[in-house]
Amino acid sequence: MSTDLKTATKLAVPGKGGRRKLTYPWILLIIAIGLVAVSALRAITGTADLTSTGQFGAALSAAVPIGLAGLGGLWSERAGVVNIGLEGMMMLGSFAAGWVGWQHGPWAAAAAGIIGGALGGLIHAVATVTFGVDHIVSGVAVNILALGATQYLATLWFGQEGSAAMAAGGNDKQSPPMPDMPTFTVPGLSDALNTLEGHHWFLVSDVAGILGAAVTNVSWLTLLTIALFVGTFYVLWRSSFGLRLRSCGEAPISAESLGVNVYSYKYAAVLVSGALAGLGGAFLSIGVHFYQDGQTGGRGYIGLATMIFGNWRPGGVAMGAGLFGFMDAMQLRSGGPTVHALLLGLAALLAVLALFRLRAAKRTQAVVVGIAAAVLVIWYALADTVPLELVEASPYIATLLVLALFSQRLRPPKANGKPYRRGQGT
């Protein structure tokens, strides 16, 4: 059965062999070029925080909830169910973590977040898989229901006069505080990297600053997230279960003909999707020690964009989450000066892109991109910072730019979002 499923899945992937595979040597080369480029940008602009341990530590923390939402979307859409309800599932996870966390601690809060998100996934699965509701309509409904439910329950459980929650510091907008989640630091290595970073040597100090973020005050939930990314790759791409699940998103009728219970796999995928998004919401509550109204801040939608940018692959989702997490952390930590420095970096990227467009004989695109690069250089030269409003919007601007630049190279699962009824192929 596994051989037949592989054949069916390959037949559903058009042009699979027409694109050059990105091998590990090429990935390492791209990473090396990126490190040199960032080091050069830091040296030219004098923006030391661009590659500091603090900046990348904050970026890592910001990337975790976005990455978990994106990973959740990947599970669902690989099984053929579009999940724009990730934001609502994160809300449910964040609220559940705040409700349980102040009473039982951060680890119980993480477990509660998983259950809360899975509940949202169950609602989405029942609507889309069992009743055949349009996936977009169901996802929007989940987001609206989650927003209303969390606001109502927060008023009822946290803001009720005379309640234990209010006495512990809660109100109708937030939960009482919970204890700290443990973190770990690698002794010796963290101090050594911090010393190297302080010398501000080209490339060496920049790499030390980046690596320092991985060994200094790292949450155990961050390690769990990394394990979930690795585990997702092996489960979905190296196991018969993953092969069957992906076949449901590529060719469900063919999978059904080979004995796969498509409904069961779709249910499992959407439940896992909700659980992962809920854990992302729980990470937000645990990080600031309480649930707060509006805490997710659109990260579920950014996670969805991360999944698309990552071409429905765990590695791509991780890279996208890192990029958006970096932008999110930058606008919170450094603000205008660092965003101003990135104008020069973006101009260089656009200049390279213009050369590639020109080489491909796409002169109009090359001219437009080249003009945009020139405008950014002029902006950088004439200003010392950027407006606060632009700084706050930088994560969302980065989302739109990345999707615009990479949309032509993306290929979603073939049956993603399409209605499926058992026996429709007979």
C-alpha positions in Angstrom: 0.0 0.0 0.0 2.8 2.4 0.8 4.3 2.1 -2.7 0.9 2.8 -4.3 0.4 5.8 -2.1 3.8 7.2 -3.0 2.9 6.8 -6.7 -0.4 8.6 -6.2 1.2 11.4 -4.2 3.9 11.9 -6.9 1.3 12.0 -9.7 -0.5 14.7 -7.8 2.7 16.9 -7.7 3.1 18.7 -11.1 6.6 19.5 -12.2 8.2 17.9 -9.2 11.4 17.0 -11.0 11.6 20.3 -13.0 13.1 22.4 -10.2 16.6 22.0 -8.8 16.7 20.7 -5.3 18.2 22.9 -2.6 21.0 20.6 -1.2 22.7 21.0 2.1 25.9 22.5 0.6 23.8 25.2 -1.0 21.9 25.9 2.2 25.2 26.3 4.1 26.5 28.6 1.4 23.4 30.8 1.6 23.7 30.9 5.4 27.4 31.9 5.1 26.6 34.7 2.6 23.8 35.9 4.9 26.1 36.1 7.9 28.7 38.1 5.9 26.1 40.4 4.6 24.6 41.1 8.0 28.1 41.6 9.5 28.9 44.1 6.7 25.6 45.9 7.3 26.4 46.1 11.1 29.9 47.4 10.4 28.7 50.0 7.8 25.8 51.4 9.7 27.4 51.1 13.2 24.2 49.5 14.5 25.6 47.1 17.1 22.3 45.8 18.2 21.7 44.3 14.7 23.6 41.1 15.7 23.6 41.3 19.5 22.7 38.4 21.7 19.8 40.4 23.2 18.4 41.1 19.7 18.6 37.4 18.6 17.4 36.2 22.0 14.3 38.3 21.6 14.0 37.2 18.0 14.1 33.6 19.1 11.4 34.2 21.7 9.2 36.1 19.2 9.7 33.4 16.5 8.4 30.5 18.7 4.7 31.4 18.8 4.8 32.4 15.1 6.6 29.1 14.2 4.2 27.0 16.2 1.2 28.6 14.4 2.9 28.1 11.1 3.7 24.4 11.9 0.0 24.0 13.0 -1.1 25.3 9.6 1.3 23.0 7.9 -0.2 19.9 9.6 -3.8 20.9 8.6 -3.1 22.0 5.1 -0.9 19.0 4.3 -4.1 17.0 4.9 -6.1 19.3 2.7 -7.9 21.5 5.3 -7.2 25.2 5.0 -6.8 26.6 8.5 -7.1 30.4 8.9 -8.6 29.8 12.3 -5.0 29.6 13.7 -5.4 33.0 15.4 -8.5 31.9 17.2 -6.8 28.7 18.3 -3.9 30.7 19.7 -6.4 32.9 21.6 -7.9 29.8 23.2 -4.5 28.4 24.1 -3.4 31.7 25.5 -6.5 32.0 27.6 -6.4 28.4 28.8 -2.8 28.8 29.8 -3.6 32.0 31.8 -6.5 30.3 33.6 -4.6 27.2 34.6 -1.1 28.8 35.0 -1.8 31.1 37.9 -3.2 28.2 39.9 -0.9 25.3 38.9 2.3 26.8 37.3 3.7 27.2 33.8 4.0 23.6 32.8 0.4 23.0 33.5 -0.3 26.2 31.6 1.5 24.8 28.5 -0.6 21.6 28.7 -3.8 23.7 29.1 -2.8 25.8 26.1 -2.4 22.6 24.0 -5.9 21.4 25.1 -7.5 24.8 24.4 -6.0 25.0 20.9 -7.0 21.4 20.2 -10.6 22.3 21.1 -10.6 25.1 18.5 -9.1 22.6 16.0 -11.9 20.1 16.9 -14.6 22.7 16.1 -12.9 23.5 12.8 -12.6 19.8 11.9 -16.3 19.1 12.7 -17.4 22.0 10.5 -15.1 21.3 7.6 -14.6 17.5 7.5 -17.9 16.2 8.8 -20.3 18.9 7.6 -18.4 20.2 4.6 -18.5 23.8 5.6 -16.3 26.1 3.5 -12.8 26.1 5.1 -12.5 29.9 5.0 -15.9 30.5 6.5 -15.2 28.0 9.3 -11.8 29.5 10.1 -13.3 33.0 10.3 -16.0 31.6 12.6 -13.4 30.0 14.9 -11.6 33.3 15.2 -14.7 35.2 16.0 -16.0 32.6 18.5 -12.6 32.4 20.2 -12.4 36.2 20.6 -15.9 36.4 22.1 -15.5 33.4 24.3 -12.1 34.5 25.8 -13.4 38.0 26.5 -16.6 36.7 28.1 -14.8 34.1 30.2 -12.1 36.5 31.3 -14.8 38.8 32.7 -16.5 35.9 34.3 -13.4 34.1 35.8 -10.8 36.8 36.3 -12.8 40.0 36.8 -15.7 38.9 39.1 -15.9 41.0 42.2 -14.7 39.1 45.3 -13.3 36.1 43.4 -10.0 34.5 44.2 -8.6 35.5 40.8 -9.3 39.2 41.3 -7.8 39.0 44.8 -4.6 37.4 43.1 -4.3 40.3 40.7 -6.7 39.4 37.8 -9.3 41.6 36.1 -11.7 41.4 33.2 -8.8 41.9 30.7 -6.1 39.7 32.2 -5.4 36.7 34.4 -3.5 36.7 37.7 0.2 36.3 37.3 1.8 32.8 37.1 5.3 31.7 38.2 8.3 31.8 35.9 9.0 29.1 33.3 12.6 27.8 33.9 15.3 28.7 31.4 18.7 27.3 30.8 22.2 28.9 30.2 25.2 26.9 29.1 27.9 27.8 31.7 31.2 29.0 30.3 30.1 29.0 26.7 27.6 31.8 27.2 30.3 34.0 28.9 32.9 33.3 26.3 30.5 34.2 23.4 29.5 37.4 25.2 33.2 38.4 25.5 33.7 37.8 21.8 30.7 39.8 21.0 31.9 42.7 23.0 35.1 43.1 20.8 32.9 44.0 17.7 35.2 42.1 15.4 33.9 41.7 11.8 31.9 38.4 11.4 33.5 36.8 14.5 31.6 39.0 17.0 28.5 38.8 14.9 28.5 35.0 14.9 29.2 35.0 18.6 26.2 37.3 19.3 23.9 35.1 17.2 25.2 31.9 18.9 25.0 33.5 22.3 21.2 33.8 21.9 21.0 30.0 21.6 22.8 29.3 24.9 21.7 32.2 27.2 18.4 32.2 29.1 16.6 29.9 26.7 13.1 28.7 27.6 12.5 25.0 27.7 9.5 25.6 25.6 11.8 26.9 22.9 13.7 23.5 22.9 10.3 21.8 22.8 9.4 23.8 19.7 12.6 22.8 18.0 11.9 19.2 18.8 8.4 19.6 17.3 9.8 20.9 14.1 12.2 18.0 13.8 9.5 15.5 14.8 7.1 17.0 12.2 9.6 16.4 9.4 10.2 12.8 10.4 6.5 12.0 11.0 5.2 13.6 7.8 8.0 12.8 5.5 9.6 9.6 6.9 6.7 7.5 8.1 3.8 5.7 6.5 1.4 7.7 8.7 2.8 10.9 7.2 2.6 9.5 3.7 -1.1 8.7 4.2 -1.8 12.1 5.7 -0.1 14.0 2.9 -1.9 11.9 0.3 -5.2 13.2 1.8 -4.1 16.7 0.9 -2.8 15.7 -2.6 -5.2 13.1 -3.9 -7.8 12.1 -1.3 -9.9 10.0 -3.8 -6.8 8.0 -4.8 -5.9 7.6 -1.1 -9.5 6.4 -0.3 -9.3 3.8 -3.1 -6.2 2.4 -1.4 -8.0 1.9 1.9 -7.0 5.2 3.7 -9.7 6.6 6.0 -9.4 10.1 4.8 -11.8 11.6 7.4 -9.7 10.1 10.3 -6.4 11.6 8.9 -8.0 15.0 8.3 -9.4 15.0 11.9 -6.0 14.0 13.3 -4.2 16.7 11.3 -6.6 19.5 12.3 -6.5 18.5 16.0 -2.7 18.5 15.9 -2.8 21.9 14.1 -5.0 23.4 16.8 -2.8 21.9 19.6 0.3 23.4 18.1 -1.3 26.8 17.7 -2.6 26.6 21.2 0.9 25.9 22.5 2.0 29.0 20.6 -0.6 31.0 22.5 0.4 29.4 25.8 4.0 30.5 25.1 2.8 34.1 24.9 1.0 33.9 28.2 3.9 32.1 30.0 6.4 34.5 28.6 4.8 37.6 30.3 3.4 35.5 33.2 -0.3 36.1 32.5 -3.1 36.0 29.9 -4.0 39.4 28.5 -6.8 40.4 26.1 -5.5 40.8 22.5 -2.3 39.0 23.4 -1.9 37.1 20.2 -1.7 40.3 18.2 -2.3 38.7 14.8 0.5 36.2 15.2 -1.8 33.4 14.0 -2.1 35.2 10.6 1.6 35.8 10.4 2.1 32.1 11.2 -0.2 31.4 8.2 2.0 33.6 6.0 5.0 31.8 7.4 3.6 28.5 6.3 3.0 29.8 2.8 6.4 31.4 2.6 7.9 28.1 3.8 6.2 26.3 0.9 4.4 24.0 3.3 7.7 22.5 4.6 9.0 22.5 8.2 12.4 24.0 7.3 10.8 26.8 5.3 8.4 27.5 8.2 11.3 27.7 10.6 13.2 30.1 8.4 10.1 32.3 7.9 9.4 32.3 11.6 12.9 33.4 12.3 12.6 36.2 9.8 9.3 37.5 11.2 10.4 36.9 14.7 13.5 39.0 14.1 11.4 41.9 12.7 9.0 41.6 15.6 11.8 41.7 18.2 13.6 44.5 16.4 10.6 46.9 16.5 10.1 46.1 20.2 13.8 46.4 21.2 15.7 48.8 19.0 13.0 50.7 17.1 13.9 53.3 14.5 17.8 53.1 14.3 17.8 49.3 13.6 14.9 49.6 11.1 16.8 52.5 9.5 19.9 50.3 9.1 17.8 47.6 7.5 16.8 50.1 4.8 20.3 49.8 3.4 20.2 46.0 3.6 16.9 45.9 1.8 18.2 48.2 -0.9 21.2 45.8 -1.5 18.8 42.9 -1.8 16.6 44.7 -4.2 19.7 45.7 -6.3 20.7 42.0 -6.5 17.1 41.1 -7.4 17.2 43.7 -10.2 20.3 42.2 -11.7 18.7 38.8 -11.7 15.6 40.2 -13.4 17.8 41.9 -16.0 19.7 38.7 -16.6 16.4 36.9 -17.2 15.5 39.6 -19.8 12.7 41.0 -17.6 13.7 44.6 -18.1 10.5 46.2 -16.8 10.7 44.4 -13.5 14.4 45.1 -13.3 13.8 48.8 -13.7 11.0 48.9 -11.1 13.1 47.0 -8.6 16.2 49.1 -9.3 14.2 52.3 -8.7 12.9 51.0 -5.4 16.5 50.2 -4.3 17.6 53.7 -5.2 14.7 55.2 -3.3 15.7 53.2 -0.2 19.3 54.3 -0.5 18.3 58.0 -0.7 15.9 57.5 2.2 18.7 56.0 4.3 21.1 58.9 3.4 18.7 61.7 4.2 17.2 60.3 7.5 18.7 59.2 10.8 15.7 57.1 11.8 12.3 56.0 10.6 8.8 57.0 11.9 7.5 55.1 14.9 4.4 54.0 13.0 6.6 52.4 10.3 8.6 50.7 13.0 5.5 49.1 14.6 4.3 48.0 11.2 7.6 46.5 10.1 6.7 42.8 10.8 3.6 43.1 8.7 5.4 44.9 5.9 8.0 42.2 5.9 5.2 39.6 5.7 3.7 41.3 2.6 7.1 41.8 0.9 8.2 38.2 1.4 4.9 36.8 0.1 5.0 39.1 -2.9 8.6 38.1 -3.8 8.2 34.3 -3.3 4.6 33.7 -4.3 5.5 32.5 -7.8 7.6 29.6 -6.5 5.0 28.2 -4.1 3.0 25.1 -4.6 0.3 24.2 -2.0 -1.1 20.6 -1.6 -3.2 20.0 -4.7 -6.4 19.2 -2.9 -6.0 21.9 -0.2 -9.3 23.5 0.6 -11.3 21.4 -1.8 -14.5 19.7 -0.5 -14.2 15.9 -0.1 -17.0 13.4 0.5 -16.4 9.7 1.1 -17.2 7.7 -2.0 -17.3 10.7 -4.4 -14.8 9.0 -6.8 -17.0 6.0 -7.5 
